Amino acid sequence: MADPARARKMADRIKVIVAKRLERGIRDPRLGFVTITDVKVTGDLQHASIFYTVYGSEEERNDSAAALKAATGMLRSEVGRNITARLTPSIEFILDAIPENAAHIEGLLQEARERDTEVGELARTAQYAGDEDPYVKPRDFEEDIDLDVDVDDDVHVERDGADEGAGK
């Protein structure tokens, strides 16, 4: 098993090699506007998965996939000439779904914005079903004291289990 840092460096190197080769052109007219987005190399450095996107329609994506599959051997030879490894990894091209995922996420965000607007409108025009402030507020004890209490009334206060009365 190779060092993960070495696998990452090899993946970066393969990405650059394949991108430059695609930039120089392949003689296949089916190849569209291809962008290499990422490369993953297995831990034993024997296989490289190359992720790509194609700008264009579904037909152009299918044509570009066929062109890349046909050019896999030539691209592997190019990779083998330009890396310093004992064995050249096998390569496979995988269509990356970044544009579709981004469009899906953008649609979800737009839906969330619309729902937030609706909820904001409902909250602005909403009325309380009961009291405006249904929570019990702390009382001011000075208001609760009854100043009209007669001194002669029996007032019982319980302290430490003993009753003490004012009229005893």
Legacy VTK file of the C-alpha trace (Angstrom):
# vtk DataFile Version 3.0
C-alpha trace
ASCII
DATASET POLYDATA
POINTS 168 float
0.000 0.000 0.000
1.401 3.340 -1.026
1.560 6.446 1.070
-1.698 8.463 0.739
0.343 11.591 0.018
2.070 9.799 -2.863
-1.283 8.632 -4.248
-2.605 12.186 -4.038
0.459 13.550 -5.856
0.127 10.901 -8.537
-3.566 11.745 -8.951
-2.727 15.432 -9.363
-0.028 14.573 -11.908
-2.396 12.327 -13.895
-5.010 15.088 -13.886
-2.531 17.555 -15.389
-1.237 15.070 -17.977
-4.696 14.063 -19.215
-5.988 17.658 -19.218
-3.005 18.854 -21.269
-3.409 15.981 -23.705
-7.114 16.735 -24.133
-6.279 20.410 -24.580
-3.856 19.576 -27.415
-6.680 17.603 -28.947
-7.637 14.086 -29.809
-8.498 13.273 -33.391
-11.955 12.039 -32.453
-14.626 14.505 -33.661
-17.080 13.189 -31.059
-15.061 14.733 -28.221
-16.790 17.856 -26.936
-15.807 20.491 -24.395
-14.445 18.204 -21.642
-13.175 19.371 -18.259
-11.262 17.059 -15.934
-12.651 17.734 -12.444
-10.857 15.177 -10.279
-8.704 12.057 -10.283
-8.725 9.352 -7.621
-5.943 6.783 -7.448
-6.290 3.560 -5.463
-3.975 2.940 -2.535
-1.851 0.459 -4.479
-1.468 2.980 -7.358
-2.834 0.452 -9.869
-6.053 2.196 -10.921
-6.992 5.802 -11.592
-10.579 7.024 -11.849
-10.760 10.226 -13.857
-13.868 12.335 -13.285
-14.917 14.709 -16.036
-17.746 17.002 -17.082
-18.935 17.893 -20.559
-20.413 21.242 -21.418
-23.349 20.670 -23.698
-26.380 18.515 -24.310
-26.990 14.895 -23.373
-26.007 13.803 -26.890
-22.681 15.637 -26.591
-22.081 13.954 -23.224
-22.710 10.524 -24.738
-20.458 11.269 -27.727
-17.683 12.559 -25.471
-17.947 9.462 -23.256
-17.556 7.230 -26.309
-14.574 9.297 -27.530
-12.852 9.109 -24.135
-13.456 5.359 -23.946
-11.891 4.956 -27.390
-8.905 7.132 -26.408
-8.301 5.406 -23.041
-5.326 3.361 -24.318
-3.622 6.359 -25.883
-4.185 8.455 -22.744
-2.833 5.650 -20.535
0.316 5.539 -22.681
0.662 9.295 -22.285
0.295 8.955 -18.506
2.882 6.127 -18.436
5.444 8.266 -20.278
5.030 11.203 -17.913
4.889 9.685 -14.430
7.676 8.135 -12.423
6.110 4.882 -11.341
7.096 1.290 -11.935
3.646 0.433 -13.285
1.246 2.607 -15.211
-2.182 2.617 -13.565
-5.209 1.565 -15.543
-7.537 4.476 -16.132
-11.284 4.811 -16.326
-13.364 7.859 -17.151
-16.403 8.612 -14.993
-18.892 11.329 -15.858
-19.040 13.732 -12.926
-22.543 14.910 -12.078
-21.456 18.303 -10.727
-23.610 20.427 -13.091
-26.724 18.327 -12.426
-26.124 18.383 -8.665
-25.533 22.137 -8.727
-28.764 22.695 -10.679
-30.664 20.476 -8.223
-29.252 22.338 -5.214
-30.034 25.693 -6.842
-33.635 24.548 -7.371
-33.917 23.514 -3.726
-32.516 26.856 -2.572
-34.995 28.729 -4.785
-37.861 26.677 -3.334
-36.639 27.453 0.201
-36.504 31.188 -0.618
-40.074 31.083 -1.927
-41.303 29.259 1.186
-39.492 31.743 3.431
-41.229 34.579 1.598
-44.619 32.901 2.083
-43.984 32.316 5.784
-42.798 35.915 6.210
-45.998 37.168 4.564
-48.142 34.947 6.814
-46.243 36.114 9.902
-46.679 39.765 8.957
-50.464 39.459 8.657
-50.964 36.962 11.495
-53.027 37.709 14.610
-52.805 36.162 18.036
-55.288 33.395 18.837
-55.367 34.339 22.535
-53.504 36.869 24.637
-50.657 38.677 22.950
-48.319 37.585 25.725
-49.655 34.350 27.274
-46.694 33.824 29.589
-47.002 34.508 33.325
-44.933 37.490 34.309
-43.199 37.826 37.696
-45.406 39.629 40.167
-44.434 42.727 42.079
-44.868 41.747 45.749
-45.469 45.317 46.933
-48.747 45.336 45.042
-49.798 42.061 46.704
-49.439 43.290 50.300
-52.835 44.067 51.777
-52.340 47.183 53.859
-55.834 46.926 55.406
-54.952 43.982 57.673
-56.001 44.476 61.312
-53.319 43.919 63.904
-55.738 41.928 66.042
-56.352 39.298 63.326
-54.847 35.880 63.936
-51.864 35.483 61.602
-50.185 32.146 61.672
-46.671 31.716 60.333
-45.133 28.286 60.336
-41.424 28.187 61.130
-39.407 25.150 61.981
-42.538 23.104 62.489
-43.940 25.386 65.255
-46.978 27.598 64.851
-46.575 31.142 66.033
-49.570 33.352 66.160
-49.938 37.070 66.596
-52.948 36.722 68.912
-51.498 34.252 71.460
LINES 1 169
168 0 1 2 3 4 5 6 7 8 9 10 11 12 13 14 15 16 17 18 19 20 21 22 23 24 25 26 27 28 29 30 31 32 33 34 35 36 37 38 39 40 41 42 43 44 45 46 47 48 49 50 51 52 53 54 55 56 57 58 59 60 61 62 63 64 65 66 67 68 69 70 71 72 73 74 75 76 77 78 79 80 81 82 83 84 85 86 87 88 89 90 91 92 93 94 95 96 97 98 99 100 101 102 103 104 105 106 107 108 109 110 111 112 113 114 115 116 117 118 119 120 121 122 123 124 125 126 127 128 129 130 131 132 133 134 135 136 137 138 139 140 141 142 143 144 145 146 147 148 149 150 151 152 153 154 155 156 157 158 159 160 161 162 163 164 165 166 167
